[in-house]
Amino acid sequence: MGKPGKREYVQVLRLLETFEMSVVQGAINQAIDMGAIAYDAVKHLVLCRVEKRPPRLDLDFYPYLPKANVGTTRPSSYMSLMGRTAA
């Protein structure tokens, strides 16, 4: 998703400033299962978990939300974050 995807990723990480890791992690897992990985979907699921109410996220009404395509991360991908290349 390029630069917009990175922004969404950071927004999801920032949920940890307010909510517990287990709540955010559960919401992320649920969003992936639903195929809705956008920040708005994850935030909605987090709030539903905190408020103990069922989510009202019918993806038929949100066709613009990106579908999840989660691949396996290669450890060498993290090397670029440290300014190094993989050996």
PDB file with SEQRES, HELIX, SHEET and CRYST1 records, atoms N, CA, C and O in Angstrom:
SEQRES   1 A   87  MET GLY LYS PRO GLY LYS ARG GLU TYR VAL GLN VAL LEU          
SEQRES   2 A   87  ARG LEU LEU GLU THR PHE GLU MET SER VAL VAL GLN GLY          
SEQRES   3 A   87  ALA ILE ASN GLN ALA ILE ASP MET GLY ALA ILE ALA TYR          
SEQRES   4 A   87  ASP ALA VAL LYS HIS LEU VAL LEU CYS ARG VAL GLU LYS          
SEQRES   5 A   87  ARG PRO PRO ARG LEU ASP LEU ASP PHE TYR PRO TYR LEU          
SEQRES   6 A   87  PRO LYS ALA ASN VAL GLY THR THR ARG PRO SER SER TYR          
SEQRES   7 A   87  MET SER LEU MET GLY ARG THR ALA ALA                          
HELIX    1 AA1 GLY A    2  ARG A   14  1                                  13    
HELIX    2 AA2 LEU A   15  GLU A   17  5                                   3    
HELIX    3 AA3 MET A   21  MET A   34  1                                  14    
HELIX    4 AA4 TYR A   39  GLU A   51  1                                  13    
HELIX    5 AA5 LEU A   59  PHE A   61  5                                   3    
HELIX    6 AA6 SER A   76  MET A   79  1                                   4    
HELIX    7 AA7 SER A   80  MET A   82  5                                   3    
CRYST1    1.000    1.000    1.000  90.00  90.00  90.00 P 1           1          
ATOM      1  N   MET A   1       0.821  -1.205   0.000  1.00  0.00           N  
ATOM      2  CA  MET A   1       0.000   0.000   0.000  1.00  0.00           C  
ATOM      3  C   MET A   1       0.856   1.256   0.000  1.00  0.00           C  
ATOM      4  O   MET A   1       0.331   2.370   0.015  1.00  0.00           O  
ATOM      5  N   GLY A   2       2.164   1.081  -0.017  1.00  0.00           N  
ATOM      6  CA  GLY A   2       3.039   2.235  -0.125  1.00  0.00           C  
ATOM      7  C   GLY A   2       2.985   3.163   1.080  1.00  0.00           C  
ATOM      8  O   GLY A   2       2.803   2.720   2.214  1.00  0.00           O  
ATOM      9  N   LYS A   3       3.144   4.452   0.820  1.00  0.00           N  
ATOM     10  CA  LYS A   3       3.187   5.450   1.882  1.00  0.00           C  
ATOM     11  C   LYS A   3       1.882   5.500   2.694  1.00  0.00           C  
ATOM     12  O   LYS A   3       1.941   5.588   3.920  1.00  0.00           O  
ATOM     13  N   PRO A   4       0.693   5.446   2.040  1.00  0.00           N  
ATOM     14  CA  PRO A   4      -0.546   5.423   2.834  1.00  0.00           C  
ATOM     15  C   PRO A   4      -0.621   4.206   3.766  1.00  0.00           C  
ATOM     16  O   PRO A   4      -1.152   4.300   4.872  1.00  0.00           O  
ATOM     17  N   GLY A   5      -0.087   3.067   3.312  1.00  0.00           N  
ATOM     18  CA  GLY A   5      -0.070   1.872   4.152  1.00  0.00           C  
ATOM     19  C   GLY A   5       0.817   2.037   5.366  1.00  0.00           C  
ATOM     20  O   GLY A   5       0.502   1.549   6.451  1.00  0.00           O  
ATOM     21  N   LYS A   6       1.933   2.732   5.177  1.00  0.00           N  
ATOM     22  CA  LYS A   6       2.834   2.991   6.312  1.00  0.00           C  
ATOM     23  C   LYS A   6       2.163   3.895   7.334  1.00  0.00           C  
ATOM     24  O   LYS A   6       2.315   3.701   8.540  1.00  0.00           O  
ATOM     25  N   ARG A   7       1.422   4.880   6.851  1.00  0.00           N  
ATOM     26  CA  ARG A   7       0.692   5.776   7.779  1.00  0.00           C  
ATOM     27  C   ARG A   7      -0.339   4.987   8.580  1.00  0.00           C  
ATOM     28  O   ARG A   7      -0.467   5.168   9.791  1.00  0.00           O  
ATOM     29  N   GLU A   8      -1.079   4.104   7.889  1.00  0.00           N  
ATOM     30  CA  GLU A   8      -2.090   3.293   8.580  1.00  0.00           C  
ATOM     31  C   GLU A   8      -1.422   2.398   9.621  1.00  0.00           C  
ATOM     32  O   GLU A   8      -1.939   2.232  10.726  1.00  0.00           O  
ATOM     33  N   TYR A   9      -0.285   1.828   9.270  1.00  0.00           N  
ATOM     34  CA  TYR A   9       0.453   0.965  10.190  1.00  0.00           C  
ATOM     35  C   TYR A   9       0.844   1.735  11.447  1.00  0.00           C  
ATOM     36  O   TYR A   9       0.683   1.238  12.562  1.00  0.00           O  
ATOM     37  N   VAL A  10       1.354   2.942  11.264  1.00  0.00           N  
ATOM     38  CA  VAL A  10       1.745   3.772  12.405  1.00  0.00           C  
ATOM     39  C   VAL A  10       0.520   4.134  13.239  1.00  0.00           C  
ATOM     40  O   VAL A  10       0.590   4.140  14.468  1.00  0.00           O  
ATOM     41  N   GLN A  11      -0.593   4.433  12.588  1.00  0.00           N  
ATOM     42  CA  GLN A  11      -1.817   4.756  13.338  1.00  0.00           C  
ATOM     43  C   GLN A  11      -2.252   3.566  14.188  1.00  0.00           C  
ATOM     44  O   GLN A  11      -2.667   3.742  15.334  1.00  0.00           O  
ATOM     45  N   VAL A  12      -2.161   2.366  13.640  1.00  0.00           N  
ATOM     46  CA  VAL A  12      -2.512   1.171  14.417  1.00  0.00           C  
ATOM     47  C   VAL A  12      -1.555   1.026  15.593  1.00  0.00           C  
ATOM     48  O   VAL A  12      -1.990   0.729  16.706  1.00  0.00           O  
ATOM     49  N   LEU A  13      -0.263   1.231  15.366  1.00  0.00           N  
ATOM     50  CA  LEU A  13       0.699   1.156  16.472  1.00  0.00           C  
ATOM     51  C   LEU A  13       0.387   2.181  17.560  1.00  0.00           C  
ATOM     52  O   LEU A  13       0.574   1.910  18.747  1.00  0.00           O  
ATOM     53  N   ARG A  14      -0.083   3.346  17.157  1.00  0.00           N  
ATOM     54  CA  ARG A  14      -0.376   4.399  18.135  1.00  0.00           C  
ATOM     55  C   ARG A  14      -1.566   4.037  19.019  1.00  0.00           C  
ATOM     56  O   ARG A  14      -1.746   4.641  20.076  1.00  0.00           O  
ATOM     57  N   LEU A  15      -2.376   3.071  18.614  1.00  0.00           N  
ATOM     58  CA  LEU A  15      -3.460   2.604  19.483  1.00  0.00           C  
ATOM     59  C   LEU A  15      -2.890   2.054  20.795  1.00  0.00           C  
ATOM     60  O   LEU A  15      -3.570   2.041  21.822  1.00  0.00           O  
ATOM     61  N   LEU A  16      -1.637   1.604  20.745  1.00  0.00           N  
ATOM     62  CA  LEU A  16      -0.991   1.066  21.945  1.00  0.00           C  
ATOM     63  C   LEU A  16      -0.706   2.144  22.982  1.00  0.00           C  
ATOM     64  O   LEU A  16      -0.434   1.830  24.141  1.00  0.00           O  
ATOM     65  N   GLU A  17      -0.766   3.396  22.584  1.00  0.00           N  
ATOM     66  CA  GLU A  17      -0.593   4.493  23.542  1.00  0.00           C  
ATOM     67  C   GLU A  17      -1.787   4.591  24.486  1.00  0.00           C  
ATOM     68  O   GLU A  17      -1.672   5.100  25.601  1.00  0.00           O  
ATOM     69  N   THR A  18      -2.933   4.097  24.025  1.00  0.00           N  
ATOM     70  CA  THR A  18      -4.167   4.224  24.794  1.00  0.00           C  
ATOM     71  C   THR A  18      -4.713   2.891  25.298  1.00  0.00           C  
ATOM     72  O   THR A  18      -5.295   2.817  26.380  1.00  0.00           O  
ATOM     73  N   PHE A  19      -4.517   1.834  24.498  1.00  0.00           N  
ATOM     74  CA  PHE A  19      -5.126   0.540  24.809  1.00  0.00           C  
ATOM     75  C   PHE A  19      -4.059  -0.505  25.087  1.00  0.00           C  
ATOM     76  O   PHE A  19      -2.914  -0.380  24.654  1.00  0.00           O  
ATOM     77  N   GLU A  20      -4.458  -1.539  25.820  1.00  0.00           N  
ATOM     78  CA  GLU A  20      -3.538  -2.618  26.168  1.00  0.00           C  
ATOM     79  C   GLU A  20      -3.156  -3.423  24.930  1.00  0.00           C  
ATOM     80  O   GLU A  20      -3.926  -3.542  23.977  1.00  0.00           O  
ATOM     81  N   MET A  21      -1.950  -3.969  24.976  1.00  0.00           N  
ATOM     82  CA  MET A  21      -1.433  -4.762  23.864  1.00  0.00           C  
ATOM     83  C   MET A  21      -2.382  -5.911  23.498  1.00  0.00           C  
ATOM     84  O   MET A  21      -2.632  -6.152  22.317  1.00  0.00           O  
ATOM     85  N   SER A  22      -2.903  -6.610  24.490  1.00  0.00           N  
ATOM     86  CA  SER A  22      -3.765  -7.762  24.211  1.00  0.00           C  
ATOM     87  C   SER A  22      -5.037  -7.351  23.469  1.00  0.00           C  
ATOM     88  O   SER A  22      -5.521  -8.087  22.609  1.00  0.00           O  
ATOM     89  N   VAL A  23      -5.576  -6.183  23.798  1.00  0.00           N  
ATOM     90  CA  VAL A  23      -6.789  -5.697  23.134  1.00  0.00           C  
ATOM     91  C   VAL A  23      -6.483  -5.343  21.684  1.00  0.00           C  
ATOM     92  O   VAL A  23      -7.228  -5.719  20.779  1.00  0.00           O  
ATOM     93  N   VAL A  24      -5.395  -4.626  21.465  1.00  0.00           N  
ATOM     94  CA  VAL A  24      -5.017  -4.227  20.104  1.00  0.00           C  
ATOM     95  C   VAL A  24      -4.658  -5.463  19.281  1.00  0.00           C  
ATOM     96  O   VAL A  24      -5.061  -5.582  18.124  1.00  0.00           O  
ATOM     97  N   GLN A  25      -3.910  -6.371  19.873  1.00  0.00           N  
ATOM     98  CA  GLN A  25      -3.517  -7.580  19.158  1.00  0.00           C  
ATOM     99  C   GLN A  25      -4.743  -8.406  18.769  1.00  0.00           C  
ATOM    100  O   GLN A  25      -4.819  -8.910  17.648  1.00  0.00           O  
ATOM    101  N   GLY A  26      -5.689  -8.545  19.673  1.00  0.00           N  
ATOM    102  CA  GLY A  26      -6.917  -9.282  19.368  1.00  0.00           C  
ATOM    103  C   GLY A  26      -7.699  -8.630  18.241  1.00  0.00           C  
ATOM    104  O   GLY A  26      -8.234  -9.314  17.368  1.00  0.00           O  
ATOM    105  N   ALA A  27      -7.762  -7.300  18.264  1.00  0.00           N  
ATOM    106  CA  ALA A  27      -8.478  -6.572  17.212  1.00  0.00           C  
ATOM    107  C   ALA A  27      -7.779  -6.722  15.867  1.00  0.00           C  
ATOM    108  O   ALA A  27      -8.436  -6.861  14.836  1.00  0.00           O  
ATOM    109  N   ILE A  28      -6.456  -6.695  15.874  1.00  0.00           N  
ATOM    110  CA  ILE A  28      -5.704  -6.878  14.630  1.00  0.00           C  
ATOM    111  C   ILE A  28      -5.949  -8.273  14.068  1.00  0.00           C  
ATOM    112  O   ILE A  28      -6.193  -8.427  12.871  1.00  0.00           O  
ATOM    113  N   ASN A  29      -5.885  -9.283  14.918  1.00  0.00           N  
ATOM    114  CA  ASN A  29      -6.150 -10.653  14.463  1.00  0.00           C  
ATOM    115  C   ASN A  29      -7.555 -10.779  13.888  1.00  0.00           C  
ATOM    116  O   ASN A  29      -7.759 -11.425  12.860  1.00  0.00           O  
ATOM    117  N   GLN A  30      -8.509 -10.165  14.552  1.00  0.00           N  
ATOM    118  CA  GLN A  30      -9.892 -10.208  14.081  1.00  0.00           C  
ATOM    119  C   GLN A  30     -10.023  -9.476  12.743  1.00  0.00           C  
ATOM    120  O   GLN A  30     -10.727  -9.940  11.846  1.00  0.00           O  
ATOM    121  N   ALA A  31      -9.354  -8.348  12.611  1.00  0.00           N  
ATOM    122  CA  ALA A  31      -9.404  -7.590  11.357  1.00  0.00           C  
ATOM    123  C   ALA A  31      -8.799  -8.398  10.213  1.00  0.00           C  
ATOM    124  O   ALA A  31      -9.336  -8.405   9.105  1.00  0.00           O  
ATOM    125  N   ILE A  32      -7.690  -9.074  10.475  1.00  0.00           N  
ATOM    126  CA  ILE A  32      -7.066  -9.907   9.442  1.00  0.00           C  
ATOM    127  C   ILE A  32      -8.005 -11.032   9.038  1.00  0.00           C  
ATOM    128  O   ILE A  32      -8.158 -11.325   7.853  1.00  0.00           O  
ATOM    129  N   ASP A  33      -8.639 -11.665  10.031  1.00  0.00           N  
ATOM    130  CA  ASP A  33      -9.596 -12.739   9.730  1.00  0.00           C  
ATOM    131  C   ASP A  33     -10.752 -12.235   8.878  1.00  0.00           C  
ATOM    132  O   ASP A  33     -11.272 -12.961   8.030  1.00  0.00           O  
ATOM    133  N   MET A  34     -11.148 -10.988   9.108  1.00  0.00           N  
ATOM    134  CA  MET A  34     -12.258 -10.394   8.359  1.00  0.00           C  
ATOM    135  C   MET A  34     -11.805  -9.860   7.002  1.00  0.00           C  
ATOM    136  O   MET A  34     -12.632  -9.575   6.135  1.00  0.00           O  
ATOM    137  N   GLY A  35     -10.503  -9.725   6.821  1.00  0.00           N  
ATOM    138  CA  GLY A  35      -9.986  -9.167   5.580  1.00  0.00           C  
ATOM    139  C   GLY A  35     -10.050  -7.653   5.542  1.00  0.00           C  
ATOM    140  O   GLY A  35     -10.034  -7.057   4.465  1.00  0.00           O  
ATOM    141  N   ALA A  36     -10.124  -7.022   6.713  1.00  0.00           N  
ATOM    142  CA  ALA A  36     -10.189  -5.552   6.795  1.00  0.00           C  
ATOM    143  C   ALA A  36      -9.022  -5.071   7.632  1.00  0.00           C  
ATOM    144  O   ALA A  36      -9.078  -5.106   8.861  1.00  0.00           O  
ATOM    145  N   ILE A  37      -7.967  -4.621   6.974  1.00  0.00           N  
ATOM    146  CA  ILE A  37      -6.753  -4.268   7.709  1.00  0.00           C  
ATOM    147  C   ILE A  37      -6.576  -2.765   7.863  1.00  0.00           C  
ATOM    148  O   ILE A  37      -5.528  -2.318   8.331  1.00  0.00           O  
ATOM    149  N   ALA A  38      -7.556  -1.988   7.488  1.00  0.00           N  
ATOM    150  CA  ALA A  38      -7.450  -0.531   7.595  1.00  0.00           C  
ATOM    151  C   ALA A  38      -7.497  -0.098   9.057  1.00  0.00           C  
ATOM    152  O   ALA A  38      -8.084  -0.774   9.902  1.00  0.00           O  
ATOM    153  N   TYR A  39      -6.873   1.031   9.335  1.00  0.00           N  
ATOM    154  CA  TYR A  39      -6.842   1.583  10.687  1.00  0.00           C  
ATOM    155  C   TYR A  39      -8.250   1.752  11.250  1.00  0.00           C  
ATOM    156  O   TYR A  39      -8.502   1.400  12.403  1.00  0.00           O  
ATOM    157  N   ASP A  40      -9.158   2.281  10.457  1.00  0.00           N  
ATOM    158  CA  ASP A  40     -10.527   2.509  10.944  1.00  0.00           C  
ATOM    159  C   ASP A  40     -11.181   1.212  11.399  1.00  0.00           C  
ATOM    160  O   ASP A  40     -11.891   1.193  12.404  1.00  0.00           O  
ATOM    161  N   ALA A  41     -10.947   0.142  10.672  1.00  0.00           N  
ATOM    162  CA  ALA A  41     -11.521  -1.149  11.046  1.00  0.00           C  
ATOM    163  C   ALA A  41     -10.902  -1.656  12.341  1.00  0.00           C  
ATOM    164  O   ALA A  41     -11.611  -2.136  13.226  1.00  0.00           O  
ATOM    165  N   VAL A  42      -9.579  -1.552  12.455  1.00  0.00           N  
ATOM    166  CA  VAL A  42      -8.897  -2.018  13.667  1.00  0.00           C  
ATOM    167  C   VAL A  42      -9.343  -1.193  14.871  1.00  0.00           C  
ATOM    168  O   VAL A  42      -9.613  -1.746  15.937  1.00  0.00           O  
ATOM    169  N   LYS A  43      -9.422   0.116  14.707  1.00  0.00           N  
ATOM    170  CA  LYS A  43      -9.855   0.972  15.816  1.00  0.00           C  
ATOM    171  C   LYS A  43     -11.284   0.623  16.242  1.00  0.00           C  
ATOM    172  O   LYS A  43     -11.579   0.557  17.435  1.00  0.00           O  
ATOM    173  N   HIS A  44     -12.157   0.402  15.278  1.00  0.00           N  
ATOM    174  CA  HIS A  44     -13.535   0.017  15.589  1.00  0.00           C  
ATOM    175  C   HIS A  44     -13.557  -1.279  16.401  1.00  0.00           C  
ATOM    176  O   HIS A  44     -14.283  -1.387  17.389  1.00  0.00           O  
ATOM    177  N   LEU A  45     -12.757  -2.256  15.979  1.00  0.00           N  
ATOM    178  CA  LEU A  45     -12.722  -3.536  16.691  1.00  0.00           C  
ATOM    179  C   LEU A  45     -12.122  -3.390  18.087  1.00  0.00           C  
ATOM    180  O   LEU A  45     -12.551  -4.072  19.018  1.00  0.00           O  
ATOM    181  N   VAL A  46     -11.137  -2.512  18.240  1.00  0.00           N  
ATOM    182  CA  VAL A  46     -10.566  -2.249  19.572  1.00  0.00           C  
ATOM    183  C   VAL A  46     -11.640  -1.665  20.488  1.00  0.00           C  
ATOM    184  O   VAL A  46     -11.821  -2.119  21.618  1.00  0.00           O  
ATOM    185  N   LEU A  47     -12.343  -0.662  19.993  1.00  0.00           N  
ATOM    186  CA  LEU A  47     -13.380  -0.026  20.818  1.00  0.00           C  
ATOM    187  C   LEU A  47     -14.485  -1.007  21.174  1.00  0.00           C  
ATOM    188  O   LEU A  47     -15.008  -0.972  22.288  1.00  0.00           O  
ATOM    189  N   CYS A  48     -14.843  -1.874  20.251  1.00  0.00           N  
ATOM    190  CA  CYS A  48     -15.865  -2.880  20.544  1.00  0.00           C  
ATOM    191  C   CYS A  48     -15.397  -3.835  21.636  1.00  0.00           C  
ATOM    192  O   CYS A  48     -16.181  -4.239  22.495  1.00  0.00           O  
ATOM    193  N   ARG A  49     -14.126  -4.192  21.600  1.00  0.00           N  
ATOM    194  CA  ARG A  49     -13.592  -5.075  22.642  1.00  0.00           C  
ATOM    195  C   ARG A  49     -13.611  -4.385  24.003  1.00  0.00           C  
ATOM    196  O   ARG A  49     -13.968  -5.003  25.006  1.00  0.00           O  
ATOM    197  N   VAL A  50     -13.230  -3.115  24.044  1.00  0.00           N  
ATOM    198  CA  VAL A  50     -13.187  -2.374  25.308  1.00  0.00           C  
ATOM    199  C   VAL A  50     -14.599  -2.170  25.850  1.00  0.00           C  
ATOM    200  O   VAL A  50     -14.835  -2.313  27.050  1.00  0.00           O  
ATOM    201  N   GLU A  51     -15.531  -1.837  24.968  1.00  0.00           N  
ATOM    202  CA  GLU A  51     -16.909  -1.557  25.378  1.00  0.00           C  
ATOM    203  C   GLU A  51     -17.760  -2.818  25.484  1.00  0.00           C  
ATOM    204  O   GLU A  51     -18.935  -2.756  25.849  1.00  0.00           O  
ATOM    205  N   LYS A  52     -17.154  -3.968  25.161  1.00  0.00           N  
ATOM    206  CA  LYS A  52     -17.834  -5.264  25.241  1.00  0.00           C  
ATOM    207  C   LYS A  52     -19.149  -5.270  24.452  1.00  0.00           C  
ATOM    208  O   LYS A  52     -20.205  -5.648  24.958  1.00  0.00           O  
ATOM    209  N   ARG A  53     -19.037  -4.840  23.204  1.00  0.00           N  
ATOM    210  CA  ARG A  53     -20.190  -4.866  22.313  1.00  0.00           C  
ATOM    211  C   ARG A  53     -19.773  -5.496  20.997  1.00  0.00           C  
ATOM    212  O   ARG A  53     -18.598  -5.457  20.631  1.00  0.00           O  
ATOM    213  N   PRO A  54     -20.720  -6.072  20.290  1.00  0.00           N  
ATOM    214  CA  PRO A  54     -20.356  -6.728  19.024  1.00  0.00           C  
ATOM    215  C   PRO A  54     -19.986  -5.698  17.958  1.00  0.00           C  
ATOM    216  O   PRO A  54     -20.554  -4.607  17.918  1.00  0.00           O  
ATOM    217  N   PRO A  55     -19.042  -6.047  17.107  1.00  0.00           N  
ATOM    218  CA  PRO A  55     -18.667  -5.117  16.039  1.00  0.00           C  
ATOM    219  C   PRO A  55     -19.769  -4.995  15.001  1.00  0.00           C  
ATOM    220  O   PRO A  55     -20.484  -5.959  14.729  1.00  0.00           O  
ATOM    221  N   ARG A  56     -19.902  -3.827  14.432  1.00  0.00           N  
ATOM    222  CA  ARG A  56     -20.866  -3.589  13.371  1.00  0.00           C  
ATOM    223  C   ARG A  56     -20.082  -3.225  12.121  1.00  0.00           C  
ATOM    224  O   ARG A  56     -20.189  -2.118  11.593  1.00  0.00           O  
ATOM    225  N   LEU A  57     -19.307  -4.169  11.673  1.00  0.00           N  
ATOM    226  CA  LEU A  57     -18.426  -3.924  10.546  1.00  0.00           C  
ATOM    227  C   LEU A  57     -18.767  -4.914   9.437  1.00  0.00           C  
ATOM    228  O   LEU A  57     -18.152  -5.973   9.314  1.00  0.00           O  
ATOM    229  N   ASP A  58     -19.746  -4.548   8.648  1.00  0.00           N  
ATOM    230  CA  ASP A  58     -20.139  -5.362   7.508  1.00  0.00           C  
ATOM    231  C   ASP A  58     -19.365  -4.833   6.303  1.00  0.00           C  
ATOM    232  O   ASP A  58     -19.618  -3.726   5.829  1.00  0.00           O  
ATOM    233  N   LEU A  59     -18.439  -5.621   5.822  1.00  0.00           N  
ATOM    234  CA  LEU A  59     -17.553  -5.152   4.766  1.00  0.00           C  
ATOM    235  C   LEU A  59     -18.274  -4.883   3.446  1.00  0.00           C  
ATOM    236  O   LEU A  59     -17.703  -4.242   2.563  1.00  0.00           O  
ATOM    237  N   ASP A  60     -19.492  -5.347   3.292  1.00  0.00           N  
ATOM    238  CA  ASP A  60     -20.257  -5.023   2.086  1.00  0.00           C  
ATOM    239  C   ASP A  60     -20.530  -3.527   2.003  1.00  0.00           C  
ATOM    240  O   ASP A  60     -20.706  -2.985   0.912  1.00  0.00           O  
ATOM    241  N   PHE A  61     -20.565  -2.860   3.151  1.00  0.00           N  
ATOM    242  CA  PHE A  61     -20.811  -1.418   3.185  1.00  0.00           C  
ATOM    243  C   PHE A  61     -19.527  -0.597   3.070  1.00  0.00           C  
ATOM    244  O   PHE A  61     -19.576   0.628   2.958  1.00  0.00           O  
ATOM    245  N   TYR A  62     -18.375  -1.280   3.100  1.00  0.00           N  
ATOM    246  CA  TYR A  62     -17.080  -0.606   3.049  1.00  0.00           C  
ATOM    247  C   TYR A  62     -16.196  -1.220   1.953  1.00  0.00           C  
ATOM    248  O   TYR A  62     -15.146  -1.786   2.257  1.00  0.00           O  
ATOM    249  N   PRO A  63     -16.603  -1.115   0.707  1.00  0.00           N  
ATOM    250  CA  PRO A  63     -15.814  -1.764  -0.359  1.00  0.00           C  
ATOM    251  C   PRO A  63     -14.446  -1.123  -0.559  1.00  0.00           C  
ATOM    252  O   PRO A  63     -13.579  -1.722  -1.196  1.00  0.00           O  
ATOM    253  N   TYR A  64     -14.231   0.082  -0.029  1.00  0.00           N  
ATOM    254  CA  TYR A  64     -12.956   0.770  -0.212  1.00  0.00           C  
ATOM    255  C   TYR A  64     -11.887   0.297   0.762  1.00  0.00           C  
ATOM    256  O   TYR A  64     -10.712   0.623   0.591  1.00  0.00           O  
ATOM    257  N   LEU A  65     -12.272  -0.471   1.787  1.00  0.00           N  
ATOM    258  CA  LEU A  65     -11.270  -0.957   2.731  1.00  0.00           C  
ATOM    259  C   LEU A  65     -10.379  -1.979   2.042  1.00  0.00           C  
ATOM    260  O   LEU A  65     -10.876  -2.855   1.333  1.00  0.00           O  
ATOM    261  N   PRO A  66      -9.079  -1.882   2.237  1.00  0.00           N  
ATOM    262  CA  PRO A  66      -8.173  -2.820   1.573  1.00  0.00           C  
ATOM    263  C   PRO A  66      -8.306  -4.227   2.147  1.00  0.00           C  
ATOM    264  O   PRO A  66      -8.538  -4.401   3.344  1.00  0.00           O  
ATOM    265  N   LYS A  67      -8.161  -5.204   1.301  1.00  0.00           N  
ATOM    266  CA  LYS A  67      -8.175  -6.603   1.729  1.00  0.00           C  
ATOM    267  C   LYS A  67      -6.803  -6.957   2.273  1.00  0.00           C  
ATOM    268  O   LYS A  67      -5.783  -6.455   1.801  1.00  0.00           O  
ATOM    269  N   ALA A  68      -6.793  -7.821   3.262  1.00  0.00           N  
ATOM    270  CA  ALA A  68      -5.527  -8.231   3.879  1.00  0.00           C  
ATOM    271  C   ALA A  68      -4.774  -9.183   2.958  1.00  0.00           C  
ATOM    272  O   ALA A  68      -5.346 -10.123   2.405  1.00  0.00           O  
ATOM    273  N   ASN A  69      -3.497  -8.924   2.809  1.00  0.00           N  
ATOM    274  CA  ASN A  69      -2.605  -9.816   2.080  1.00  0.00           C  
ATOM    275  C   ASN A  69      -1.337  -9.887   2.916  1.00  0.00           C  
ATOM    276  O   ASN A  69      -0.383  -9.143   2.688  1.00  0.00           O  
ATOM    277  N   VAL A  70      -1.339 -10.788   3.882  1.00  0.00           N  
ATOM    278  CA  VAL A  70      -0.262 -10.861   4.855  1.00  0.00           C  
ATOM    279  C   VAL A  70       0.697 -11.967   4.455  1.00  0.00           C  
ATOM    280  O   VAL A  70       0.314 -13.133   4.359  1.00  0.00           O  
ATOM    281  N   GLY A  71       1.936 -11.594   4.224  1.00  0.00           N  
ATOM    282  CA  GLY A  71       2.958 -12.568   3.850  1.00  0.00           C  
ATOM    283  C   GLY A  71       3.925 -12.799   4.996  1.00  0.00           C  
ATOM    284  O   GLY A  71       3.852 -12.142   6.035  1.00  0.00           O  
ATOM    285  N   THR A  72       4.816 -13.726   4.793  1.00  0.00           N  
ATOM    286  CA  THR A  72       5.835 -14.022   5.785  1.00  0.00           C  
ATOM    287  C   THR A  72       6.944 -12.975   5.684  1.00  0.00           C  
ATOM    288  O   THR A  72       7.433 -12.683   4.593  1.00  0.00           O  
ATOM    289  N   THR A  73       7.327 -12.426   6.803  1.00  0.00           N  
ATOM    290  CA  THR A  73       8.383 -11.417   6.833  1.00  0.00           C  
ATOM    291  C   THR A  73       9.749 -12.094   6.850  1.00  0.00           C  
ATOM    292  O   THR A  73       9.980 -13.044   7.598  1.00  0.00           O  
ATOM    293  N   ARG A  74      10.635 -11.593   6.024  1.00  0.00           N  
ATOM    294  CA  ARG A  74      12.013 -12.073   6.015  1.00  0.00           C  
ATOM    295  C   ARG A  74      12.815 -11.241   7.017  1.00  0.00           C  
ATOM    296  O   ARG A  74      12.697 -10.016   7.024  1.00  0.00           O  
ATOM    297  N   PRO A  75      13.621 -11.876   7.854  1.00  0.00           N  
ATOM    298  CA  PRO A  75      14.428 -11.113   8.807  1.00  0.00           C  
ATOM    299  C   PRO A  75      15.310 -10.066   8.135  1.00  0.00           C  
ATOM    300  O   PRO A  75      15.596  -9.024   8.724  1.00  0.00           O  
ATOM    301  N   SER A  76      15.740 -10.335   6.912  1.00  0.00           N  
ATOM    302  CA  SER A  76      16.601  -9.377   6.222  1.00  0.00           C  
ATOM    303  C   SER A  76      15.874  -8.064   5.940  1.00  0.00           C  
ATOM    304  O   SER A  76      16.516  -7.034   5.733  1.00  0.00           O  
ATOM    305  N   SER A  77      14.554  -8.090   5.929  1.00  0.00           N  
ATOM    306  CA  SER A  77      13.783  -6.864   5.702  1.00  0.00           C  
ATOM    307  C   SER A  77      14.035  -5.845   6.808  1.00  0.00           C  
ATOM    308  O   SER A  77      13.978  -4.639   6.564  1.00  0.00           O  
ATOM    309  N   TYR A  78      14.309  -6.315   8.009  1.00  0.00           N  
ATOM    310  CA  TYR A  78      14.520  -5.414   9.130  1.00  0.00           C  
ATOM    311  C   TYR A  78      15.909  -4.774   9.102  1.00  0.00           C  
ATOM    312  O   TYR A  78      16.141  -3.744   9.735  1.00  0.00           O  
ATOM    313  N   MET A  79      16.813  -5.384   8.373  1.00  0.00           N  
ATOM    314  CA  MET A  79      18.164  -4.840   8.307  1.00  0.00           C  
ATOM    315  C   MET A  79      18.178  -3.464   7.681  1.00  0.00           C  
ATOM    316  O   MET A  79      18.999  -2.625   8.052  1.00  0.00           O  
ATOM    317  N   SER A  80      17.278  -3.213   6.729  1.00  0.00           N  
ATOM    318  CA  SER A  80      17.234  -1.899   6.092  1.00  0.00           C  
ATOM    319  C   SER A  80      16.826  -0.816   7.092  1.00  0.00           C  
ATOM    320  O   SER A  80      17.200   0.345   6.930  1.00  0.00           O  
ATOM    321  N   LEU A  81      16.077  -1.178   8.104  1.00  0.00           N  
ATOM    322  CA  LEU A  81      15.694  -0.222   9.140  1.00  0.00           C  
ATOM    323  C   LEU A  81      16.900   0.231   9.960  1.00  0.00           C  
ATOM    324  O   LEU A  81      16.925   1.336  10.501  1.00  0.00           O  
ATOM    325  N   MET A  82      17.883  -0.637  10.036  1.00  0.00           N  
ATOM    326  CA  MET A  82      19.083  -0.316  10.810  1.00  0.00           C  
ATOM    327  C   MET A  82      20.181   0.231   9.911  1.00  0.00           C  
ATOM    328  O   MET A  82      21.305   0.448  10.364  1.00  0.00           O  
ATOM    329  N   GLY A  83      19.862   0.457   8.634  1.00  0.00           N  
ATOM    330  CA  GLY A  83      20.840   1.019   7.722  1.00  0.00           C  
ATOM    331  C   GLY A  83      21.900   0.021   7.283  1.00  0.00           C  
ATOM    332  O   GLY A  83      22.997   0.396   6.870  1.00  0.00           O  
ATOM    333  N   ARG A  84      21.554  -1.249   7.379  1.00  0.00           N  
ATOM    334  CA  ARG A  84      22.490  -2.304   6.974  1.00  0.00           C  
ATOM    335  C   ARG A  84      21.854  -3.157   5.886  1.00  0.00           C  
ATOM    336  O   ARG A  84      20.636  -3.163   5.709  1.00  0.00           O  
ATOM    337  N   THR A  85      22.685  -3.858   5.179  1.00  0.00           N  
ATOM    338  CA  THR A  85      22.185  -4.801   4.193  1.00  0.00           C  
ATOM    339  C   THR A  85      22.382  -6.204   4.721  1.00  0.00           C  
ATOM    340  O   THR A  85      23.272  -6.465   5.532  1.00  0.00           O  
ATOM    341  N   ALA A  86      21.538  -7.103   4.249  1.00  0.00           N  
ATOM    342  CA  ALA A  86      21.653  -8.503   4.702  1.00  0.00           C  
ATOM    343  C   ALA A  86      22.886  -9.145   4.087  1.00  0.00           C  
ATOM    344  O   ALA A  86      23.272  -8.837   2.959  1.00  0.00           O  
ATOM    345  N   ALA A  87      23.488 -10.033   4.841  1.00  0.00           N  
ATOM    346  CA  ALA A  87      24.696 -10.703   4.350  1.00  0.00           C  
ATOM    347  C   ALA A  87      24.349 -11.864   3.465  1.00  0.00           C  
ATOM    348  O   ALA A  87      25.243 -12.545   2.961  1.00  0.00           O  
TER     349      ALA A  87                                                      
END                                                                             
